[in-house]
Amino acid sequence: MHSALYTATNAMLTRCTGGSCIKSWGMRLMRTKGRRRAVVAVARKLAVVMHRMWADDTSFCRDGLEVAA
């Protein structure tokens, strides 16, 4: 699970052109703390969001994620 989250987050931060609140937060971390630490931090944040969705049995809502982050 860890490697899948790391790979997905790395692709999100380096390859995706769309913007999001989490991506911009990760890009700021990348400038200050380095790429590896930023990818791990964003992967952890995504894991927390996915776990909450699973525990609450809710669907993904991008607008809700933007406000909560």
Predicted model as a PDB file, atoms N, CA, C, CB and O in Angstrom, pLDDT in the B-factor column:
MODEL        1                                                                  
ATOM      1  N   MET A   1       0.826  -1.183   0.000  1.00 85.00           N  
ATOM      2  CA  MET A   1       0.000   0.000   0.000  1.00 85.00           C  
ATOM      3  C   MET A   1       0.876   1.254   0.000  1.00 85.00           C  
ATOM      4  CB  MET A   1      -0.943  -0.006   1.208  1.00 85.00           C  
ATOM      5  O   MET A   1       0.581   2.237  -0.681  1.00 85.00           O  
ATOM      6  N   HIS A   2       1.950   1.198   0.772  1.00 86.00           N  
ATOM      7  CA  HIS A   2       2.832   2.361   0.858  1.00 86.00           C  
ATOM      8  C   HIS A   2       3.430   2.710  -0.509  1.00 86.00           C  
ATOM      9  CB  HIS A   2       3.953   2.100   1.871  1.00 86.00           C  
ATOM     10  O   HIS A   2       3.459   3.877  -0.898  1.00 86.00           O  
ATOM     11  N   SER A   3       3.900   1.702  -1.226  1.00 91.00           N  
ATOM     12  CA  SER A   3       4.528   1.984  -2.519  1.00 91.00           C  
ATOM     13  C   SER A   3       3.508   2.467  -3.541  1.00 91.00           C  
ATOM     14  CB  SER A   3       5.240   0.740  -3.044  1.00 91.00           C  
ATOM     15  O   SER A   3       3.835   3.289  -4.397  1.00 91.00           O  
ATOM     16  N   ALA A   4       2.280   1.969  -3.464  1.00 92.00           N  
ATOM     17  CA  ALA A   4       1.235   2.437  -4.388  1.00 92.00           C  
ATOM     18  C   ALA A   4       0.896   3.904  -4.121  1.00 92.00           C  
ATOM     19  CB  ALA A   4      -0.038   1.565  -4.255  1.00 92.00           C  
ATOM     20  O   ALA A   4       0.750   4.686  -5.061  1.00 92.00           O  
ATOM     21  N   LEU A   5       0.770   4.280  -2.853  1.00 93.00           N  
ATOM     22  CA  LEU A   5       0.503   5.677  -2.512  1.00 93.00           C  
ATOM     23  C   LEU A   5       1.664   6.578  -2.922  1.00 93.00           C  
ATOM     24  CB  LEU A   5       0.236   5.815  -1.011  1.00 93.00           C  
ATOM     25  O   LEU A   5       1.455   7.673  -3.444  1.00 93.00           O  
ATOM     26  N   TYR A   6       2.885   6.110  -2.684  1.00 93.00           N  
ATOM     27  CA  TYR A   6       4.060   6.898  -3.038  1.00 93.00           C  
ATOM     28  C   TYR A   6       4.120   7.121  -4.547  1.00 93.00           C  
ATOM     29  CB  TYR A   6       5.341   6.206  -2.547  1.00 93.00           C  
ATOM     30  O   TYR A   6       4.383   8.235  -5.000  1.00 93.00           O  
ATOM     31  N   THR A   7       3.880   6.070  -5.324  1.00 93.00           N  
ATOM     32  CA  THR A   7       3.919   6.165  -6.783  1.00 93.00           C  
ATOM     33  C   THR A   7       2.833   7.088  -7.305  1.00 93.00           C  
ATOM     34  CB  THR A   7       3.773   4.783  -7.411  1.00 93.00           C  
ATOM     35  O   THR A   7       3.089   7.921  -8.174  1.00 93.00           O  
ATOM     36  N   ALA A   8       1.631   6.948  -6.785  1.00 91.00           N  
ATOM     37  CA  ALA A   8       0.522   7.798  -7.228  1.00 91.00           C  
ATOM     38  C   ALA A   8       0.766   9.260  -6.868  1.00 91.00           C  
ATOM     39  CB  ALA A   8      -0.796   7.320  -6.607  1.00 91.00           C  
ATOM     40  O   ALA A   8       0.483  10.157  -7.662  1.00 91.00           O  
ATOM     41  N   THR A   9       1.284   9.492  -5.686  1.00 92.00           N  
ATOM     42  CA  THR A   9       1.545  10.866  -5.267  1.00 92.00           C  
ATOM     43  C   THR A   9       2.676  11.488  -6.080  1.00 92.00           C  
ATOM     44  CB  THR A   9       1.885  10.910  -3.778  1.00 92.00           C  
ATOM     45  O   THR A   9       2.604  12.657  -6.460  1.00 92.00           O  
ATOM     46  N   ASN A  10       3.708  10.714  -6.343  1.00 92.00           N  
ATOM     47  CA  ASN A  10       4.809  11.209  -7.155  1.00 92.00           C  
ATOM     48  C   ASN A  10       4.310  11.593  -8.550  1.00 92.00           C  
ATOM     49  CB  ASN A  10       5.926  10.151  -7.253  1.00 92.00           C  
ATOM     50  O   ASN A  10       4.701  12.630  -9.086  1.00 92.00           O  
ATOM     51  N   ALA A  11       3.454  10.766  -9.134  1.00 93.00           N  
ATOM     52  CA  ALA A  11       2.886  11.083 -10.452  1.00 93.00           C  
ATOM     53  C   ALA A  11       2.006  12.327 -10.375  1.00 93.00           C  
ATOM     54  CB  ALA A  11       2.070   9.889 -10.993  1.00 93.00           C  
ATOM     55  O   ALA A  11       2.025  13.165 -11.276  1.00 93.00           O  
ATOM     56  N   MET A  12       1.237  12.440  -9.297  1.00 90.00           N  
ATOM     57  CA  MET A  12       0.362  13.609  -9.146  1.00 90.00           C  
ATOM     58  C   MET A  12       1.183  14.897  -9.067  1.00 90.00           C  
ATOM     59  CB  MET A  12      -0.518  13.464  -7.888  1.00 90.00           C  
ATOM     60  O   MET A  12       0.818  15.907  -9.668  1.00 90.00           O  
ATOM     61  N   LEU A  13       2.277  14.860  -8.334  1.00 91.00           N  
ATOM     62  CA  LEU A  13       3.067  16.071  -8.143  1.00 91.00           C  
ATOM     63  C   LEU A  13       3.954  16.405  -9.342  1.00 91.00           C  
ATOM     64  CB  LEU A  13       3.920  15.927  -6.914  1.00 91.00           C  
ATOM     65  O   LEU A  13       4.253  17.576  -9.573  1.00 91.00           O  
ATOM     66  N   THR A  14       4.378  15.398 -10.109  1.00 90.00           N  
ATOM     67  CA  THR A  14       5.323  15.673 -11.185  1.00 90.00           C  
ATOM     68  C   THR A  14       4.721  15.641 -12.575  1.00 90.00           C  
ATOM     69  CB  THR A  14       6.428  14.704 -11.123  1.00 90.00           C  
ATOM     70  O   THR A  14       5.201  16.360 -13.451  1.00 90.00           O  
ATOM     71  N   ARG A  15       3.689  14.837 -12.821  1.00 90.00           N  
ATOM     72  CA  ARG A  15       3.186  14.659 -14.180  1.00 90.00           C  
ATOM     73  C   ARG A  15       1.841  15.317 -14.449  1.00 90.00           C  
ATOM     74  CB  ARG A  15       3.078  13.215 -14.474  1.00 90.00           C  
ATOM     75  O   ARG A  15       1.601  15.788 -15.562  1.00 90.00           O  
ATOM     76  N   CYS A  16       0.968  15.360 -13.467  1.00 84.00           N  
ATOM     77  CA  CYS A  16      -0.377  15.900 -13.682  1.00 84.00           C  
ATOM     78  C   CYS A  16      -0.327  17.416 -13.837  1.00 84.00           C  
ATOM     79  CB  CYS A  16      -1.309  15.516 -12.517  1.00 84.00           C  
ATOM     80  O   CYS A  16       0.408  18.105 -13.130  1.00 84.00           O  
ATOM     81  N   THR A  17      -1.125  17.920 -14.779  1.00 84.00           N  
ATOM     82  CA  THR A  17      -1.131  19.359 -15.011  1.00 84.00           C  
ATOM     83  C   THR A  17      -2.265  20.059 -14.275  1.00 84.00           C  
ATOM     84  CB  THR A  17      -1.233  19.641 -16.490  1.00 84.00           C  
ATOM     85  O   THR A  17      -2.220  21.274 -14.080  1.00 84.00           O  
ATOM     86  N   GLY A  18      -3.270  19.313 -13.869  1.00 84.00           N  
ATOM     87  CA  GLY A  18      -4.387  19.914 -13.143  1.00 84.00           C  
ATOM     88  C   GLY A  18      -3.972  20.342 -11.748  1.00 84.00           C  
ATOM     89  O   GLY A  18      -3.054  19.776 -11.155  1.00 84.00           O  
ATOM     90  N   GLY A  19      -4.653  21.339 -11.240  1.00 81.00           N  
ATOM     91  CA  GLY A  19      -4.313  21.842  -9.923  1.00 81.00           C  
ATOM     92  C   GLY A  19      -5.294  21.384  -8.864  1.00 81.00           C  
ATOM     93  O   GLY A  19      -6.452  21.085  -9.156  1.00 81.00           O  
ATOM     94  N   SER A  20      -4.823  21.333  -7.649  1.00 84.00           N  
ATOM     95  CA  SER A  20      -5.677  21.043  -6.506  1.00 84.00           C  
ATOM     96  C   SER A  20      -5.017  21.647  -5.275  1.00 84.00           C  
ATOM     97  CB  SER A  20      -5.909  19.499  -6.334  1.00 84.00           C  
ATOM     98  O   SER A  20      -3.853  22.046  -5.304  1.00 84.00           O  
ATOM     99  N   CYS A  21      -5.768  21.702  -4.218  1.00 87.00           N  
ATOM    100  CA  CYS A  21      -5.257  22.259  -2.967  1.00 87.00           C  
ATOM    101  C   CYS A  21      -4.124  21.395  -2.416  1.00 87.00           C  
ATOM    102  CB  CYS A  21      -6.387  22.381  -1.931  1.00 87.00           C  
ATOM    103  O   CYS A  21      -3.116  21.917  -1.941  1.00 87.00           O  
ATOM    104  N   ILE A  22      -4.290  20.085  -2.478  1.00 89.00           N  
ATOM    105  CA  ILE A  22      -3.263  19.181  -1.966  1.00 89.00           C  
ATOM    106  C   ILE A  22      -2.002  19.258  -2.820  1.00 89.00           C  
ATOM    107  CB  ILE A  22      -3.788  17.739  -1.924  1.00 89.00           C  
ATOM    108  O   ILE A  22      -0.890  19.224  -2.293  1.00 89.00           O  
ATOM    109  N   LYS A  23      -2.173  19.363  -4.144  1.00 92.00           N  
ATOM    110  CA  LYS A  23      -1.006  19.453  -5.011  1.00 92.00           C  
ATOM    111  C   LYS A  23      -0.228  20.744  -4.755  1.00 92.00           C  
ATOM    112  CB  LYS A  23      -1.430  19.373  -6.479  1.00 92.00           C  
ATOM    113  O   LYS A  23       1.001  20.720  -4.692  1.00 92.00           O  
ATOM    114  N   SER A  24      -0.921  21.854  -4.610  1.00 92.00           N  
ATOM    115  CA  SER A  24      -0.215  23.109  -4.362  1.00 92.00           C  
ATOM    116  C   SER A  24       0.500  23.079  -3.009  1.00 92.00           C  
ATOM    117  CB  SER A  24      -1.194  24.290  -4.418  1.00 92.00           C  
ATOM    118  O   SER A  24       1.595  23.625  -2.876  1.00 92.00           O  
ATOM    119  N   TRP A  25      -0.115  22.446  -2.007  1.00 93.00           N  
ATOM    120  CA  TRP A  25       0.528  22.276  -0.713  1.00 93.00           C  
ATOM    121  C   TRP A  25       1.793  21.430  -0.863  1.00 93.00           C  
ATOM    122  CB  TRP A  25      -0.444  21.627   0.295  1.00 93.00           C  
ATOM    123  O   TRP A  25       2.835  21.751  -0.293  1.00 93.00           O  
ATOM    124  N   GLY A  26       1.690  20.346  -1.636  1.00 94.00           N  
ATOM    125  CA  GLY A  26       2.843  19.484  -1.877  1.00 94.00           C  
ATOM    126  C   GLY A  26       3.955  20.190  -2.634  1.00 94.00           C  
ATOM    127  O   GLY A  26       5.134  19.974  -2.351  1.00 94.00           O  
ATOM    128  N   MET A  27       3.592  21.032  -3.593  1.00 94.00           N  
ATOM    129  CA  MET A  27       4.604  21.767  -4.349  1.00 94.00           C  
ATOM    130  C   MET A  27       5.338  22.766  -3.455  1.00 94.00           C  
ATOM    131  CB  MET A  27       3.960  22.495  -5.536  1.00 94.00           C  
ATOM    132  O   MET A  27       6.544  22.962  -3.602  1.00 94.00           O  
ATOM    133  N   ARG A  28       4.614  23.398  -2.530  1.00 95.00           N  
ATOM    134  CA  ARG A  28       5.274  24.300  -1.579  1.00 95.00           C  
ATOM    135  C   ARG A  28       6.243  23.523  -0.689  1.00 95.00           C  
ATOM    136  CB  ARG A  28       4.227  25.038  -0.711  1.00 95.00           C  
ATOM    137  O   ARG A  28       7.353  23.982  -0.421  1.00 95.00           O  
ATOM    138  N   LEU A  29       5.818  22.343  -0.235  1.00 95.00           N  
ATOM    139  CA  LEU A  29       6.709  21.501   0.566  1.00 95.00           C  
ATOM    140  C   LEU A  29       7.929  21.081  -0.234  1.00 95.00           C  
ATOM    141  CB  LEU A  29       5.966  20.265   1.071  1.00 95.00           C  
ATOM    142  O   LEU A  29       9.038  21.020   0.297  1.00 95.00           O  
ATOM    143  N   MET A  30       7.724  20.791  -1.512  1.00 94.00           N  
ATOM    144  CA  MET A  30       8.818  20.357  -2.356  1.00 94.00           C  
ATOM    145  C   MET A  30       9.900  21.435  -2.451  1.00 94.00           C  
ATOM    146  CB  MET A  30       8.300  19.998  -3.746  1.00 94.00           C  
ATOM    147  O   MET A  30      11.093  21.130  -2.458  1.00 94.00           O  
ATOM    148  N   ARG A  31       9.476  22.681  -2.524  1.00 95.00           N  
ATOM    149  CA  ARG A  31      10.442  23.780  -2.600  1.00 95.00           C  
ATOM    150  C   ARG A  31      11.212  23.946  -1.292  1.00 95.00           C  
ATOM    151  CB  ARG A  31       9.729  25.085  -2.952  1.00 95.00           C  
ATOM    152  O   ARG A  31      12.397  24.280  -1.313  1.00 95.00           O  
ATOM    153  N   THR A  32      10.558  23.718  -0.162  1.00 96.00           N  
ATOM    154  CA  THR A  32      11.218  23.972   1.121  1.00 96.00           C  
ATOM    155  C   THR A  32      11.894  22.732   1.716  1.00 96.00           C  
ATOM    156  CB  THR A  32      10.213  24.510   2.104  1.00 96.00           C  
ATOM    157  O   THR A  32      12.979  22.840   2.287  1.00 96.00           O  
ATOM    158  N   LYS A  33      11.272  21.566   1.592  1.00 95.00           N  
ATOM    159  CA  LYS A  33      11.771  20.373   2.274  1.00 95.00           C  
ATOM    160  C   LYS A  33      12.401  19.337   1.351  1.00 95.00           C  
ATOM    161  CB  LYS A  33      10.660  19.736   3.024  1.00 95.00           C  
ATOM    162  O   LYS A  33      13.082  18.428   1.824  1.00 95.00           O  
ATOM    163  N   GLY A  34      12.186  19.459   0.044  1.00 95.00           N  
ATOM    164  CA  GLY A  34      12.718  18.468  -0.893  1.00 95.00           C  
ATOM    165  C   GLY A  34      11.616  17.577  -1.432  1.00 95.00           C  
ATOM    166  O   GLY A  34      10.540  17.462  -0.845  1.00 95.00           O  
ATOM    167  N   ARG A  35      11.908  16.943  -2.573  1.00 93.00           N  
ATOM    168  CA  ARG A  35      10.897  16.147  -3.271  1.00 93.00           C  
ATOM    169  C   ARG A  35      10.462  14.925  -2.470  1.00 93.00           C  
ATOM    170  CB  ARG A  35      11.427  15.707  -4.619  1.00 93.00           C  
ATOM    171  O   ARG A  35       9.264  14.674  -2.336  1.00 93.00           O  
ATOM    172  N   ARG A  36      11.402  14.170  -1.941  1.00 94.00           N  
ATOM    173  CA  ARG A  36      11.034  12.927  -1.246  1.00 94.00           C  
ATOM    174  C   ARG A  36      10.171  13.178  -0.020  1.00 94.00           C  
ATOM    175  CB  ARG A  36      12.282  12.173  -0.836  1.00 94.00           C  
ATOM    176  O   ARG A  36       9.179  12.481   0.194  1.00 94.00           O  
ATOM    177  N   ARG A  37      10.534  14.153   0.777  1.00 95.00           N  
ATOM    178  CA  ARG A  37       9.745  14.453   1.981  1.00 95.00           C  
ATOM    179  C   ARG A  37       8.366  14.958   1.610  1.00 95.00           C  
ATOM    180  CB  ARG A  37      10.462  15.488   2.858  1.00 95.00           C  
ATOM    181  O   ARG A  37       7.387  14.639   2.286  1.00 95.00           O  
ATOM    182  N   ALA A  38       8.271  15.749   0.537  1.00 95.00           N  
ATOM    183  CA  ALA A  38       6.979  16.270   0.103  1.00 95.00           C  
ATOM    184  C   ALA A  38       6.083  15.143  -0.401  1.00 95.00           C  
ATOM    185  CB  ALA A  38       7.168  17.328  -0.992  1.00 95.00           C  
ATOM    186  O   ALA A  38       4.890  15.116  -0.100  1.00 95.00           O  
ATOM    187  N   VAL A  39       6.652  14.217  -1.161  1.00 95.00           N  
ATOM    188  CA  VAL A  39       5.856  13.101  -1.685  1.00 95.00           C  
ATOM    189  C   VAL A  39       5.325  12.247  -0.540  1.00 95.00           C  
ATOM    190  CB  VAL A  39       6.696  12.235  -2.653  1.00 95.00           C  
ATOM    191  O   VAL A  39       4.167  11.833  -0.565  1.00 95.00           O  
ATOM    192  N   VAL A  40       6.150  11.982   0.453  1.00 95.00           N  
ATOM    193  CA  VAL A  40       5.707  11.177   1.604  1.00 95.00           C  
ATOM    194  C   VAL A  40       4.614  11.910   2.379  1.00 95.00           C  
ATOM    195  CB  VAL A  40       6.900  10.856   2.541  1.00 95.00           C  
ATOM    196  O   VAL A  40       3.644  11.288   2.811  1.00 95.00           O  
ATOM    197  N   ALA A  41       4.758  13.211   2.557  1.00 95.00           N  
ATOM    198  CA  ALA A  41       3.757  13.980   3.295  1.00 95.00           C  
ATOM    199  C   ALA A  41       2.425  14.009   2.558  1.00 95.00           C  
ATOM    200  CB  ALA A  41       4.252  15.404   3.533  1.00 95.00           C  
ATOM    201  O   ALA A  41       1.372  13.849   3.175  1.00 95.00           O  
ATOM    202  N   VAL A  42       2.460  14.210   1.251  1.00 95.00           N  
ATOM    203  CA  VAL A  42       1.217  14.238   0.471  1.00 95.00           C  
ATOM    204  C   VAL A  42       0.593  12.848   0.421  1.00 95.00           C  
ATOM    205  CB  VAL A  42       1.481  14.759  -0.961  1.00 95.00           C  
ATOM    206  O   VAL A  42      -0.631  12.722   0.474  1.00 95.00           O  
ATOM    207  N   ALA A  43       1.406  11.812   0.320  1.00 95.00           N  
ATOM    208  CA  ALA A  43       0.883  10.446   0.323  1.00 95.00           C  
ATOM    209  C   ALA A  43       0.178  10.147   1.645  1.00 95.00           C  
ATOM    210  CB  ALA A  43       2.020   9.430   0.081  1.00 95.00           C  
ATOM    211  O   ALA A  43      -0.872   9.504   1.661  1.00 95.00           O  
ATOM    212  N   ARG A  44       0.753  10.612   2.742  1.00 95.00           N  
ATOM    213  CA  ARG A  44       0.113  10.408   4.046  1.00 95.00           C  
ATOM    214  C   ARG A  44      -1.205  11.153   4.119  1.00 95.00           C  
ATOM    215  CB  ARG A  44       1.036  10.863   5.182  1.00 95.00           C  
ATOM    216  O   ARG A  44      -2.192  10.628   4.636  1.00 95.00           O  
ATOM    217  N   LYS A  45      -1.227  12.375   3.604  1.00 93.00           N  
ATOM    218  CA  LYS A  45      -2.470  13.154   3.615  1.00 93.00           C  
ATOM    219  C   LYS A  45      -3.542  12.464   2.782  1.00 93.00           C  
ATOM    220  CB  LYS A  45      -2.223  14.580   3.087  1.00 93.00           C  
ATOM    221  O   LYS A  45      -4.701  12.406   3.191  1.00 93.00           O  
ATOM    222  N   LEU A  46      -3.167  11.942   1.618  1.00 91.00           N  
ATOM    223  CA  LEU A  46      -4.129  11.206   0.788  1.00 91.00           C  
ATOM    224  C   LEU A  46      -4.621   9.940   1.480  1.00 91.00           C  
ATOM    225  CB  LEU A  46      -3.500  10.847  -0.556  1.00 91.00           C  
ATOM    226  O   LEU A  46      -5.795   9.586   1.373  1.00 91.00           O  
ATOM    227  N   ALA A  47      -3.722   9.257   2.191  1.00 93.00           N  
ATOM    228  CA  ALA A  47      -4.122   8.055   2.928  1.00 93.00           C  
ATOM    229  C   ALA A  47      -5.136   8.386   4.011  1.00 93.00           C  
ATOM    230  CB  ALA A  47      -2.900   7.375   3.548  1.00 93.00           C  
ATOM    231  O   ALA A  47      -6.087   7.633   4.224  1.00 93.00           O  
ATOM    232  N   VAL A  48      -4.942   9.501   4.693  1.00 92.00           N  
ATOM    233  CA  VAL A  48      -5.884   9.919   5.733  1.00 92.00           C  
ATOM    234  C   VAL A  48      -7.248  10.230   5.125  1.00 92.00           C  
ATOM    235  CB  VAL A  48      -5.344  11.150   6.491  1.00 92.00           C  
ATOM    236  O   VAL A  48      -8.280   9.842   5.673  1.00 92.00           O  
ATOM    237  N   VAL A  49      -7.250  10.926   3.996  1.00 89.00           N  
ATOM    238  CA  VAL A  49      -8.517  11.252   3.323  1.00 89.00           C  
ATOM    239  C   VAL A  49      -9.224   9.972   2.883  1.00 89.00           C  
ATOM    240  CB  VAL A  49      -8.270  12.177   2.101  1.00 89.00           C  
ATOM    241  O   VAL A  49     -10.431   9.826   3.075  1.00 89.00           O  
ATOM    242  N   MET A  50      -8.464   9.041   2.287  1.00 90.00           N  
ATOM    243  CA  MET A  50      -9.083   7.793   1.829  1.00 90.00           C  
ATOM    244  C   MET A  50      -9.592   6.961   3.003  1.00 90.00           C  
ATOM    245  CB  MET A  50      -8.083   6.975   1.003  1.00 90.00           C  
ATOM    246  O   MET A  50     -10.644   6.329   2.901  1.00 90.00           O  
ATOM    247  N   HIS A  51      -8.864   6.953   4.107  1.00 92.00           N  
ATOM    248  CA  HIS A  51      -9.319   6.202   5.273  1.00 92.00           C  
ATOM    249  C   HIS A  51     -10.606   6.792   5.834  1.00 92.00           C  
ATOM    250  CB  HIS A  51      -8.235   6.183   6.352  1.00 92.00           C  
ATOM    251  O   HIS A  51     -11.511   6.054   6.224  1.00 92.00           O  
ATOM    252  N   ARG A  52     -10.691   8.117   5.876  1.00 90.00           N  
ATOM    253  CA  ARG A  52     -11.912   8.767   6.358  1.00 90.00           C  
ATOM    254  C   ARG A  52     -13.090   8.437   5.450  1.00 90.00           C  
ATOM    255  CB  ARG A  52     -11.717  10.291   6.443  1.00 90.00           C  
ATOM    256  O   ARG A  52     -14.199   8.182   5.920  1.00 90.00           O  
ATOM    257  N   MET A  53     -12.836   8.447   4.140  1.00 89.00           N  
ATOM    258  CA  MET A  53     -13.907   8.100   3.194  1.00 89.00           C  
ATOM    259  C   MET A  53     -14.372   6.674   3.426  1.00 89.00           C  
ATOM    260  CB  MET A  53     -13.431   8.273   1.735  1.00 89.00           C  
ATOM    261  O   MET A  53     -15.570   6.397   3.375  1.00 89.00           O  
ATOM    262  N   TRP A  54     -13.443   5.769   3.679  1.00 91.00           N  
ATOM    263  CA  TRP A  54     -13.780   4.374   3.905  1.00 91.00           C  
ATOM    264  C   TRP A  54     -14.538   4.208   5.223  1.00 91.00           C  
ATOM    265  CB  TRP A  54     -12.514   3.512   3.904  1.00 91.00           C  
ATOM    266  O   TRP A  54     -15.527   3.477   5.278  1.00 91.00           O  
ATOM    267  N   ALA A  55     -14.085   4.872   6.273  1.00 93.00           N  
ATOM    268  CA  ALA A  55     -14.713   4.741   7.584  1.00 93.00           C  
ATOM    269  C   ALA A  55     -16.113   5.354   7.608  1.00 93.00           C  
ATOM    270  CB  ALA A  55     -13.842   5.396   8.646  1.00 93.00           C  
ATOM    271  O   ALA A  55     -17.017   4.811   8.244  1.00 93.00           O  
ATOM    272  N   ASP A  56     -16.297   6.488   6.914  1.00 91.00           N  
ATOM    273  CA  ASP A  56     -17.590   7.162   6.886  1.00 91.00           C  
ATOM    274  C   ASP A  56     -18.502   6.654   5.787  1.00 91.00           C  
ATOM    275  CB  ASP A  56     -17.391   8.633   6.722  1.00 91.00           C  
ATOM    276  O   ASP A  56     -19.678   7.016   5.738  1.00 91.00           O  
ATOM    277  N   ASP A  57     -17.969   5.814   4.901  1.00 87.00           N  
ATOM    278  CA  ASP A  57     -18.704   5.296   3.744  1.00 87.00           C  
ATOM    279  C   ASP A  57     -19.236   6.444   2.886  1.00 87.00           C  
ATOM    280  CB  ASP A  57     -19.868   4.390   4.203  1.00 87.00           C  
ATOM    281  O   ASP A  57     -20.406   6.464   2.505  1.00 87.00           O  
ATOM    282  N   THR A  58     -18.353   7.394   2.593  1.00 84.00           N  
ATOM    283  CA  THR A  58     -18.720   8.539   1.762  1.00 84.00           C  
ATOM    284  C   THR A  58     -18.019   8.436   0.419  1.00 84.00           C  
ATOM    285  CB  THR A  58     -18.361   9.872   2.461  1.00 84.00           C  
ATOM    286  O   THR A  58     -17.033   7.714   0.279  1.00 84.00           O  
ATOM    287  N   SER A  59     -18.532   9.162  -0.569  1.00 83.00           N  
ATOM    288  CA  SER A  59     -17.867   9.207  -1.870  1.00 83.00           C  
ATOM    289  C   SER A  59     -16.974  10.434  -1.954  1.00 83.00           C  
ATOM    290  CB  SER A  59     -18.900   9.213  -3.015  1.00 83.00           C  
ATOM    291  O   SER A  59     -17.075  11.368  -1.159  1.00 83.00           O  
ATOM    292  N   PHE A  60     -16.098  10.393  -2.948  1.00 73.00           N  
ATOM    293  CA  PHE A  60     -15.148  11.480  -3.132  1.00 73.00           C  
ATOM    294  C   PHE A  60     -15.864  12.724  -3.630  1.00 73.00           C  
ATOM    295  CB  PHE A  60     -14.039  11.073  -4.110  1.00 73.00           C  
ATOM    296  O   PHE A  60     -16.655  12.662  -4.571  1.00 73.00           O  
ATOM    297  N   CYS A  61     -15.583  13.847  -2.996  1.00 69.00           N  
ATOM    298  CA  CYS A  61     -16.128  15.132  -3.415  1.00 69.00           C  
ATOM    299  C   CYS A  61     -14.973  16.109  -3.446  1.00 69.00           C  
ATOM    300  CB  CYS A  61     -17.277  15.625  -2.460  1.00 69.00           C  
ATOM    301  O   CYS A  61     -14.459  16.498  -2.398  1.00 69.00           O  
ATOM    302  N   ARG A  62     -14.563  16.506  -4.630  1.00 65.00           N  
ATOM    303  CA  ARG A  62     -13.392  17.369  -4.755  1.00 65.00           C  
ATOM    304  C   ARG A  62     -13.585  18.684  -4.005  1.00 65.00           C  
ATOM    305  CB  ARG A  62     -13.094  17.646  -6.226  1.00 65.00           C  
ATOM    306  O   ARG A  62     -12.656  19.161  -3.354  1.00 65.00           O  
ATOM    307  N   ASP A  63     -14.762  19.269  -4.085  1.00 63.00           N  
ATOM    308  CA  ASP A  63     -14.999  20.549  -3.405  1.00 63.00           C  
ATOM    309  C   ASP A  63     -14.867  20.389  -1.892  1.00 63.00           C  
ATOM    310  CB  ASP A  63     -16.399  21.102  -3.761  1.00 63.00           C  
ATOM    311  O   ASP A  63     -14.334  21.276  -1.226  1.00 63.00           O  
ATOM    312  N   GLY A  64     -15.338  19.283  -1.345  1.00 56.00           N  
ATOM    313  CA  GLY A  64     -15.205  19.032   0.083  1.00 56.00           C  
ATOM    314  C   GLY A  64     -13.756  18.867   0.490  1.00 56.00           C  
ATOM    315  O   GLY A  64     -13.356  19.298   1.571  1.00 56.00           O  
ATOM    316  N   LEU A  65     -12.962  18.238  -0.379  1.00 51.00           N  
ATOM    317  CA  LEU A  65     -11.546  18.068  -0.104  1.00 51.00           C  
ATOM    318  C   LEU A  65     -10.828  19.395  -0.127  1.00 51.00           C  
ATOM    319  CB  LEU A  65     -10.919  17.119  -1.102  1.00 51.00           C  
ATOM    320  O   LEU A  65      -9.944  19.639   0.693  1.00 51.00           O  
ATOM    321  N   GLU A  66     -11.195  20.250  -1.050  1.00 51.00           N  
ATOM    322  CA  GLU A  66     -10.569  21.570  -1.144  1.00 51.00           C  
ATOM    323  C   GLU A  66     -10.836  22.384   0.124  1.00 51.00           C  
ATOM    324  CB  GLU A  66     -11.089  22.328  -2.386  1.00 51.00           C  
ATOM    325  O   GLU A  66      -9.944  23.069   0.624  1.00 51.00           O  
ATOM    326  N   VAL A  67     -12.066  22.307   0.644  1.00 47.00           N  
ATOM    327  CA  VAL A  67     -12.414  23.088   1.830  1.00 47.00           C  
ATOM    328  C   VAL A  67     -11.753  22.498   3.056  1.00 47.00           C  
ATOM    329  CB  VAL A  67     -13.935  23.145   2.023  1.00 47.00           C  
ATOM    330  O   VAL A  67     -11.256  23.241   3.903  1.00 47.00           O  
ATOM    331  N   ALA A  68     -11.734  21.149   3.175  1.00 50.00           N  
ATOM    332  CA  ALA A  68     -11.191  20.497   4.361  1.00 50.00           C  
ATOM    333  C   ALA A  68      -9.669  20.622   4.442  1.00 50.00           C  
ATOM    334  CB  ALA A  68     -11.589  19.032   4.374  1.00 50.00           C  
ATOM    335  O   ALA A  68      -9.106  20.642   5.536  1.00 50.00           O  
ATOM    336  N   ALA A  69      -9.019  20.704   3.316  1.00 47.00           N  
ATOM    337  CA  ALA A  69      -7.533  20.774   3.327  1.00 47.00           C  
ATOM    338  C   ALA A  69      -7.115  22.175   3.621  1.00 47.00           C  
ATOM    339  CB  ALA A  69      -6.919  20.308   1.978  1.00 47.00           C  
ATOM    340  O   ALA A  69      -5.919  22.463   3.679  1.00 47.00           O  
TER     341      ALA A  69                                                      
ENDMDL                                                                          
END                                                                             
